[in-house]
Amino acid sequence: MLTAARAHLSRRLRLWLIVGGCVVVLGGAFLWVLPEIVRRTLVTQIPKLTGRAASIEDIDLNLFTGRLALKKLRLAEREPSETFLQAERIDLRVSPLSLVVGHVRLADLTLTAPRIRIVRTGPVEFNFSDLLALIPPTDPNKPKSRWTVSIGRLALVDGAVLASDRAVSPARDWQIQGITVEAGGLTTRAAQQPGHLEVRARVNEAPLDANAGSVVLTPTALTMHLTLDRFDLTQLRQYLPPGLPASLESGTLGVALEIVVERGEDRLTRAVVSGDIRVEGVALAQAGRPAPFVKLPRLTIAIKEADLLAQSVMIKSVEAEGLDLRAVRDQAGTVDLLALAGGDYRQVPPLVRGILEIGFTGVSHQRLLVVAVAALLLAGLFAFLRWSRQGMAVRAVAQNPEAAQAMGIHLGRIFALALALGVGLAGAGGALMAPLFNVYPAVGFPLTIKAFAITILGGMGNLVGALVASLIIGVAESLVVMVVPSQWQNGVAFVVMIVVLLLRPQGLLGRGSAR
């Protein structure tokens, strides 16, 4: 009987061993084929979700350690022969127990040699617009997910973004290569220690460096330092408005900025930028003229604070070094720099209309208004300089600044007053004279030459002399056109000025200097 019991026990043990062996073999076989099952599932489901072909060469999966590796991942464009996204390898390690408690903890996530190709075909059309359309809109009534994610280490090695902008003409290609990302301590859990982020890349061979020593995801808060050096500004020509009178021939851009971003529950609460923007070797040329008319070796703008939400900018300083400005005046009297504002002629309507008939000739009411207002302004200026304390101070500073300062006159205030008087009189004169001429960028140049000649002819600093000289030149120009072509009219002021300088250098009513 004992022998029979032992035999029965032995058969049961063998049966359990056989069952256990089968389970082990089946489990091992399942674990062995599981990566291939996952690969085939992904390759089948991704095209169904995105409408694009996808391929994965191989997958390594270890359920016990939580490691997953995807090798040779590729997502095609809408045209299957072209590649939209590819990666040499994606490695991640997740804690299996974290999935039970609703907190996905990625101990390590590494992307090796990812490449993405971006094509812009319209103002807001890209080669991934169809993928964006698959993202469902946010439902404000849907409760927030209770799942959280933490990443112990995130690394991206030798990444690249190859972009082609076909919405501009000619098309512009952009290459962001050598992308390296190193981050850690990132979590969507609230009230956790901040993480860090470092990014390095080359934007069309211009080195880019961004680092944030404190990154908080919930709520979002980060302070990032961004630097870009030797970025070629001529790459932006296609994005400048068409029809500009000047073109960018050369120049490089460098920035060193600090960016602070903070976000509340549903909106940004702070977005501030500060730092320096530097351009070097800038050269501007006019259309049809190869020689640059502006050269700027270096320009530095220090931004104290740029509030992106308030749309306000506070500039700390602006420094320009070695500005080289070149202007050319042609035979018609047009200055090329002034022509940059536009070469079209404009007409200003007169302040008063009508013509006063005087005998066999007529004078427009606008010209009579010019004479009347000019006479009032001249009389007021004469009275101000002759009898007011400020006017006498202006005359004193003009005659002897040192002596005037010694008598207690504030030179800075007098200079500002004289500048304000000059600008005001010039503005009044321009407003009165504009209806008499076609307005264009260089309209004031002939008048400036005549004013200079009138000042020399009448005598420096003599208002009565200026009035007499203006009458002489006006009458001389009117008489000259009766015997010579009208294009020589503007030369009368020069001839009169030269004659006066030869015969009476101090002017008609000016006083000679004491010897």
DODOTI-657848 format. One line per field, with one value per residue (C-alpha): residue in three letters; x negated, y, z negated. Coordinates in steps of 0.02 Angstrom, whole numbers, padded with zeros to 5 digits, always signed. Each point is the difference from the previous one (the first is absolute). Example, Ala and Ser with C-alpha at 12.3 -4.5 7.8 and 13.67 -1.06 7.14 Angstrom:
residu <- ALA  SER
x <- -00615  -00069
y <- -00225  +00172
z <- -00390  +00033
! end
This chain:
residu <- MET  LEU  THR  ALA  ALA  ARG  ALA  HIS  LEU  SER  ARG  ARG  LEU  ARG  LEU  TRP  LEU  ILE  VAL  GLY  GLY  CYS  VAL  VAL  VAL  LEU  GLY  GLY  ALA  PHE  LEU  TRP  VAL  LEU  PRO  GLU  ILE  VAL  ARG  ARG  THR  LEU  VAL  THR  GLN  ILE  PRO  LYS  LEU  THR  GLY  ARG  ALA  ALA  SER  ILE  GLU  ASP  ILE  ASP  LEU  ASN  LEU  PHE  THR  GLY  ARG  LEU  ALA  LEU  LYS  LYS  LEU  ARG  LEU  ALA  GLU  ARG  GLU  PRO  SER  GLU  THR  PHE  LEU  GLN  ALA  GLU  ARG  ILE  ASP  LEU  ARG  VAL  SER  PRO  LEU  SER  LEU  VAL  VAL  GLY  HIS  VAL  ARG  LEU  ALA  ASP  LEU  THR  LEU  THR  ALA  PRO  ARG  ILE  ARG  ILE  VAL  ARG  THR  GLY  PRO  VAL  GLU  PHE  ASN  PHE  SER  ASP  LEU  LEU  ALA  LEU  ILE  PRO  PRO  THR  ASP  PRO  ASN  LYS  PRO  LYS  SER  ARG  TRP  THR  VAL  SER  ILE  GLY  ARG  LEU  ALA  LEU  VAL  ASP  GLY  ALA  VAL  LEU  ALA  SER  ASP  ARG  ALA  VAL  SER  PRO  ALA  ARG  ASP  TRP  GLN  ILE  GLN  GLY  ILE  THR  VAL  GLU  ALA  GLY  GLY  LEU  THR  THR  ARG  ALA  ALA  GLN  GLN  PRO  GLY  HIS  LEU  GLU  VAL  ARG  ALA  ARG  VAL  ASN  GLU  ALA  PRO  LEU  ASP  ALA  ASN  ALA  GLY  SER  VAL  VAL  LEU  THR  PRO  THR  ALA  LEU  THR  MET  HIS  LEU  THR  LEU  ASP  ARG  PHE  ASP  LEU  THR  GLN  LEU  ARG  GLN  TYR  LEU  PRO  PRO  GLY  LEU  PRO  ALA  SER  LEU  GLU  SER  GLY  THR  LEU  GLY  VAL  ALA  LEU  GLU  ILE  VAL  VAL  GLU  ARG  GLY  GLU  ASP  ARG  LEU  THR  ARG  ALA  VAL  VAL  SER  GLY  ASP  ILE  ARG  VAL  GLU  GLY  VAL  ALA  LEU  ALA  GLN  ALA  GLY  ARG  PRO  ALA  PRO  PHE  VAL  LYS  LEU  PRO  ARG  LEU  THR  ILE  ALA  ILE  LYS  GLU  ALA  ASP  LEU  LEU  ALA  GLN  SER  VAL  MET  ILE  LYS  SER  VAL  GLU  ALA  GLU  GLY  LEU  ASP  LEU  ARG  ALA  VAL  ARG  ASP  GLN  ALA  GLY  THR  VAL  ASP  LEU  LEU  ALA  LEU  ALA  GLY  GLY  ASP  TYR  ARG  GLN  VAL  PRO  PRO  LEU  VAL  ARG  GLY  ILE  LEU  GLU  ILE  GLY  PHE  THR  GLY  VAL  SER  HIS  GLN  ARG  LEU  LEU  VAL  VAL  ALA  VAL  ALA  ALA  LEU  LEU  LEU  ALA  GLY  LEU  PHE  ALA  PHE  LEU  ARG  TRP  SER  ARG  GLN  GLY  MET  ALA  VAL  ARG  ALA  VAL  ALA  GLN  ASN  PRO  GLU  ALA  ALA  GLN  ALA  MET  GLY  ILE  HIS  LEU  GLY  ARG  ILE  PHE  ALA  LEU  ALA  LEU  ALA  LEU  GLY  VAL  GLY  LEU  ALA  GLY  ALA  GLY  GLY  ALA  LEU  MET  ALA  PRO  LEU  PHE  ASN  VAL  TYR  PRO  ALA  VAL  GLY  PHE  PRO  LEU  THR  ILE  LYS  ALA  PHE  ALA  ILE  THR  ILE  LEU  GLY  GLY  MET  GLY  ASN  LEU  VAL  GLY  ALA  LEU  VAL  ALA  SER  LEU  ILE  ILE  GLY  VAL  ALA  GLU  SER  LEU  VAL  VAL  MET  VAL  VAL  PRO  SER  GLN  TRP  GLN  ASN  GLY  VAL  ALA  PHE  VAL  VAL  MET  ILE  VAL  VAL  LEU  LEU  LEU  ARG  PRO  GLN  GLY  LEU  LEU  GLY  ARG  GLY  SER  ALA  ARG
x <- +00000  -00144  -00080  +00158  +00012  -00179  +00031  +00154  -00099  -00138  +00123  +00076  -00173  -00047  +00163  -00033  -00176  +00064  +00131  -00128  -00122  +00134  +00044  -00182  -00023  +00159  -00042  -00175  +00069  +00126  -00135  -00107  +00135  +00075  -00118  +00048  +00184  -00022  -00097  +00131  +00139  -00084  -00040  +00182  +00085  -00105  +00052  +00182  -00014  -00105  +00033  -00188  -00113  -00109  -00138  -00101  -00147  -00008  +00062  -00084  +00117  -00033  +00154  -00100  -00114  +00123  -00118  +00062  -00106  +00066  -00126  +00007  +00167  +00069  +00159  +00030  +00069  +00167  -00104  -00066  -00166  -00050  -00044  +00083  -00073  -00135  -00105  -00147  +00052  +00120  -00039  +00109  +00005  +00159  +00035  +00136  +00066  +00030  +00137  +00101  +00006  +00045  -00171  -00105  -00181  -00125  -00169  -00084  +00054  -00130  +00026  -00146  -00019  +00181  +00035  +00156  +00039  +00114  +00069  +00102  +00107  +00110  +00020  +00070  -00018  -00132  -00037  +00063  +00163  +00095  -00076  +00053  +00177  +00004  -00022  +00173  +00046  -00014  +00161  +00012  +00132  -00108  -00082  -00188  -00093  -00066  -00148  -00169  -00166  -00178  -00159  -00160  -00111  +00040  -00133  +00001  -00158  -00046  +00174  +00043  +00144  -00004  +00123  +00047  +00103  +00086  +00120  -00134  -00088  -00131  +00026  -00106  -00076  -00037  -00106  -00006  -00132  -00101  +00148  -00048  +00123  -00040  +00139  +00044  +00115  +00152  +00170  +00182  +00026  +00029  -00111  -00154  -00181  -00033  -00090  -00129  -00016  -00145  +00012  -00138  +00016  -00061  +00126  -00071  -00173  +00037  -00027  +00153  -00005  +00148  -00002  +00123  -00061  +00175  +00145  +00169  +00138  +00148  +00030  -00117  -00146  -00172  -00143  -00100  -00162  -00008  -00152  -00018  -00160  -00052  +00171  -00007  +00136  -00002  +00097  +00151  +00009  +00149  +00100  -00024  +00146  -00013  -00038  -00119  -00116  -00151  -00064  -00102  -00170  -00084  +00018  -00002  +00111  -00043  +00114  -00025  +00172  +00082  +00179  +00117  +00166  +00132  +00171  +00148  +00142  +00065  -00105  -00170  -00031  -00175  -00108  -00150  -00157  -00159  -00179  -00102  +00030  -00154  -00019  -00170  -00065  +00165  -00002  +00151  +00005  +00128  +00083  -00108  -00150  -00125  -00099  +00076  +00058  +00004  -00132  +00017  -00140  +00093  +00167  +00047  +00173  +00016  +00178  +00042  +00169  +00116  +00169  +00081  +00170  +00007  -00084  -00123  -00188  -00122  -00167  -00149  -00126  -00039  -00181  -00056  -00183  -00079  +00155  -00047  +00135  -00021  +00114  -00005  +00086  +00029  +00009  +00187  -00031  +00071  -00088  +00004  +00025  +00152  +00066  +00009  +00158  +00081  -00017  +00182  +00052  +00142  +00106  +00055  +00163  -00019  +00059  +00093  +00062  +00020  -00103  -00018  -00005  -00126  -00004  -00060  -00057  +00074  -00061  +00075  +00074  -00118  -00152  +00077  +00028  -00182  -00057  +00116  -00042  -00186  +00006  +00088  -00123  -00149  +00069  +00035  -00175  -00079  +00098  -00042  -00187  -00004  +00098  +00034  -00122  -00007  -00028  -00143  -00073  +00005  -00092  -00128  -00036  -00017  -00128  -00103  +00053  -00135  +00040  +00187  -00027  -00106  +00145  +00114  +00084  +00039  -00075  +00096  +00169  -00046  -00059  +00163  +00100  -00093  +00028  +00185  +00015  -00088  +00103  +00161  -00038  -00055  +00161  +00106  -00094  +00019  +00187  +00023  -00112  +00056  +00156  -00109  -00107  +00015  -00054  -00135  -00142  -00126  +00122  -00086  -00176  +00012  +00085  -00140  -00130  +00095  +00015  -00187  -00034  +00122  -00087  -00170  +00065  +00093  -00133  -00014  +00122  +00084  +00188  +00022  -00143  +00085  +00162  -00093  -00101  +00155  +00082  -00157  -00015  +00187  +00001  -00162  +00071  +00159  -00097  -00127  +00132  +00044  -00169  -00065  +00083  +00097  -00113  -00135  +00114  -00066  -00178  +00037  -00014  -00174  -00059  +00062  -00078  -00169  +00000  +00042  -00134  -00128  +00053  +00069  -00038  +00100  +00160  +00105  +00048  -00124  -00137  -00181  -00105  -00117  -00185
y <- +00000  +00118  -00044  +00044  +00170  +00040  -00045  +00112  +00145  -00025  +00007  +00163  +00076  -00045  +00074  +00164  +00005  -00027  +00137  +00118  -00035  +00033  +00165  +00051  -00048  +00089  +00152  +00007  -00018  +00138  +00116  -00043  +00041  +00146  +00133  -00058  +00006  +00178  +00049  -00071  +00081  +00171  -00015  -00045  +00127  +00154  +00011  -00023  +00145  +00120  -00054  -00016  -00149  -00049  -00125  -00065  -00113  -00081  +00015  -00055  -00023  -00057  -00004  -00034  +00151  +00111  +00031  +00033  +00039  +00045  -00014  +00084  +00088  +00086  +00097  +00046  +00158  -00002  -00060  -00167  +00015  +00152  -00004  +00118  -00068  -00127  -00050  -00116  -00062  +00043  -00071  +00018  -00079  +00010  -00058  -00136  +00029  +00185  -00048  -00074  +00161  +00115  +00081  -00043  +00013  -00005  -00030  +00031  +00055  +00014  +00045  -00035  +00090  +00056  +00091  +00098  +00083  +00153  +00081  +00159  +00014  +00148  +00133  -00129  -00160  -00129  -00180  -00050  +00097  -00164  -00067  +00154  -00023  -00170  +00079  +00018  +00170  +00025  -00030  +00131  -00106  -00155  -00027  +00009  -00162  -00063  -00083  +00083  -00028  +00018  -00013  -00035  +00030  +00058  +00000  +00038  -00036  +00065  +00059  +00103  +00101  +00027  +00134  +00064  +00158  -00004  +00140  +00129  +00032  -00061  -00145  +00004  -00154  -00005  -00128  -00021  -00132  -00072  +00014  -00061  +00001  -00046  +00015  -00077  +00013  +00046  -00042  +00050  -00025  +00159  +00060  -00097  +00050  +00092  -00087  +00061  +00013  +00030  +00014  +00023  +00010  +00085  +00107  +00007  -00016  +00137  -00072  +00001  -00034  -00002  -00054  +00010  -00043  +00001  -00079  -00028  -00079  +00014  +00145  +00048  +00109  +00011  +00121  -00033  +00076  +00003  +00043  +00004  +00052  +00044  -00025  +00060  +00132  -00012  -00164  +00106  +00096  -00101  +00049  +00188  +00098  +00016  +00167  +00062  +00138  -00083  -00178  -00088  -00046  -00070  -00012  -00122  -00013  -00050  -00007  -00033  -00001  -00053  -00063  -00017  -00090  -00036  -00078  -00015  -00124  +00053  +00143  +00081  +00117  +00058  +00002  +00115  +00013  +00096  +00003  +00059  -00006  +00029  +00023  +00010  +00037  +00070  +00072  +00073  +00039  +00084  -00090  +00011  +00066  -00133  +00113  +00001  +00169  -00054  -00101  -00038  -00104  -00027  +00044  -00059  +00020  -00037  -00046  +00036  -00086  -00054  -00051  -00110  +00001  +00189  +00026  +00126  +00016  +00095  +00034  +00018  +00062  +00006  +00003  +00022  -00011  +00064  +00053  +00037  +00093  +00043  +00123  +00052  +00150  -00011  +00140  +00020  +00038  -00163  -00075  -00189  -00021  +00112  -00096  -00155  +00072  -00015  +00093  +00041  +00182  +00058  +00156  +00091  +00098  +00187  +00071  +00138  -00003  +00136  +00124  +00187  +00093  +00144  +00088  -00120  -00133  -00101  -00062  -00151  +00022  -00135  +00105  +00153  -00106  -00053  +00181  +00055  -00142  +00013  +00186  -00033  -00137  +00109  +00146  -00112  -00077  +00173  +00062  -00157  +00012  +00189  +00032  -00162  -00067  -00171  +00078  +00108  -00156  -00087  +00146  +00003  -00186  +00020  +00140  -00073  -00163  +00005  +00177  -00038  -00153  +00103  +00122  -00143  -00049  -00187  -00052  -00164  +00086  +00134  -00130  -00095  +00161  +00047  -00175  +00008  +00170  -00063  -00158  +00096  +00129  -00135  -00097  +00155  +00041  -00177  -00002  +00166  -00040  -00181  +00047  +00102  -00149  -00184  -00087  -00134  -00057  +00131  +00146  +00099  -00010  +00149  +00105  -00044  +00060  +00163  +00025  -00024  +00126  +00125  -00017  +00035  +00144  +00087  -00026  -00135  +00027  +00153  -00018  +00162  -00053  -00168  +00089  +00116  -00146  -00106  +00142  +00024  -00185  -00017  +00149  -00058  -00175  +00072  +00113  -00132  -00118  +00137  -00016  -00175  -00172  -00034  -00146  +00129  +00089  -00093  +00052  +00185  -00019  -00076  +00137  +00139  -00085  -00017  +00181  +00061  -00108  +00075  +00182  +00001  -00160  +00055  +00018  +00150  +00049  -00104  +00071  -00037  -00083  +00111  -00022
z <- +00000  -00043  +00165  +00094  -00088  +00044  +00181  +00005  -00075  +00124  +00144  -00067  -00019  +00176  +00061  -00091  +00067  +00176  -00021  -00075  +00139  +00129  -00084  -00003  +00181  +00054  -00106  +00072  +00175  -00033  -00068  +00149  +00127  -00098  +00074  +00174  -00045  -00065  +00156  +00118  -00099  +00008  +00184  +00033  -00113  +00035  +00184  -00052  -00122  +00106  +00179  +00026  +00024  -00148  -00028  -00149  +00032  -00171  -00179  -00161  -00149  -00177  -00111  -00158  +00013  +00093  +00146  +00176  +00154  +00172  +00141  +00170  -00023  +00156  +00035  +00181  +00078  +00087  +00146  -00068  +00090  -00104  -00184  -00124  -00163  -00037  -00148  -00011  -00172  -00142  -00171  -00154  -00170  -00101  -00176  +00017  -00176  +00037  +00124  -00142  -00102  +00146  +00012  +00153  -00049  +00143  -00074  +00168  +00174  +00137  +00182  +00115  +00167  +00024  +00163  +00045  +00166  +00000  +00157  +00002  +00155  -00050  -00134  -00123  +00101  -00046  +00044  -00172  +00005  +00025  -00160  -00098  +00063  -00086  -00172  -00079  -00070  -00187  -00094  -00139  -00090  -00004  -00170  -00005  +00008  -00166  +00084  -00021  +00086  -00063  +00104  -00092  +00152  +00175  +00134  +00185  +00096  +00173  +00048  +00153  +00071  +00188  +00051  +00172  +00015  +00169  -00045  +00042  +00164  +00024  -00119  -00158  -00080  -00186  -00089  -00188  -00025  -00142  -00119  -00173  -00144  -00179  -00129  -00167  -00148  +00105  -00072  +00019  -00185  -00097  -00143  +00058  +00019  +00165  +00140  +00124  +00189  +00119  +00189  +00127  +00188  +00159  +00095  +00177  -00081  -00130  -00175  -00112  -00186  -00119  -00181  -00143  -00174  -00073  +00095  -00083  +00106  -00121  -00005  +00141  -00053  +00078  +00020  +00157  +00064  +00189  +00106  +00189  +00086  +00178  +00080  +00181  +00022  +00190  -00021  -00046  +00165  +00063  -00155  +00020  +00076  +00190  +00078  -00135  +00066  -00081  -00009  -00133  +00070  -00155  -00188  -00144  -00153  -00177  -00151  -00185  -00079  -00161  +00020  -00148  +00026  -00132  +00028  -00115  +00009  +00170  +00068  +00003  -00145  +00045  +00157  -00012  +00107  -00043  +00062  +00149  +00187  +00107  +00188  +00084  +00174  +00065  +00176  +00092  +00185  +00111  +00143  +00156  -00095  -00055  -00118  -00177  -00062  -00183  -00091  -00184  -00077  -00163  -00080  -00174  -00076  -00185  -00047  -00180  +00009  +00140  -00069  +00133  -00085  -00023  +00170  -00073  +00018  -00110  +00085  -00116  +00129  +00186  +00057  +00181  +00049  +00159  +00098  +00181  +00097  +00183  +00091  +00184  +00080  +00187  +00127  -00027  -00184  -00063  -00151  +00008  -00188  +00004  +00149  -00110  -00075  +00171  +00164  +00031  +00007  -00111  +00002  -00157  +00013  -00035  -00165  +00092  +00179  +00129  +00102  -00026  +00166  +00001  +00167  +00134  -00124  -00141  -00169  -00087  -00171  -00064  +00047  -00083  -00155  +00003  +00008  -00140  -00119  +00038  -00039  -00165  -00048  +00046  -00100  -00149  +00008  +00014  -00152  -00099  +00034  -00023  -00159  -00097  -00131  +00082  +00171  -00065  -00080  +00169  +00080  -00141  +00017  +00189  -00023  -00142  -00085  -00133  -00054  +00000  -00110  -00118  -00017  -00058  +00163  +00010  +00168  +00012  -00017  +00126  +00126  -00022  +00019  +00160  +00069  -00040  +00084  +00156  +00012  -00028  +00133  +00123  -00032  +00027  +00160  +00065  -00034  +00091  +00148  +00029  +00100  +00121  +00053  +00040  -00159  +00014  -00114  +00058  +00015  -00137  +00074  +00122  -00135  -00123  +00125  +00025  -00187  -00018  +00138  -00079  -00168  +00079  +00105  -00141  -00132  -00132  -00143  +00078  +00021  +00098  +00114  +00029  +00050  +00121  +00073  +00028  +00097  +00106  +00044  +00034  +00119  +00082  +00033  +00073  +00119  +00051  +00071  +00124  +00087  -00041  -00011  -00160  -00052  -00041  -00123  -00153  +00045  -00028  -00189  +00019  +00119  -00115  -00152  +00086  +00056  -00175  -00080  +00119  -00024  -00178  -00097  -00154  +00103  +00046  -00178  -00097  -00108  +00038  -00134  -00099  +00030
! end
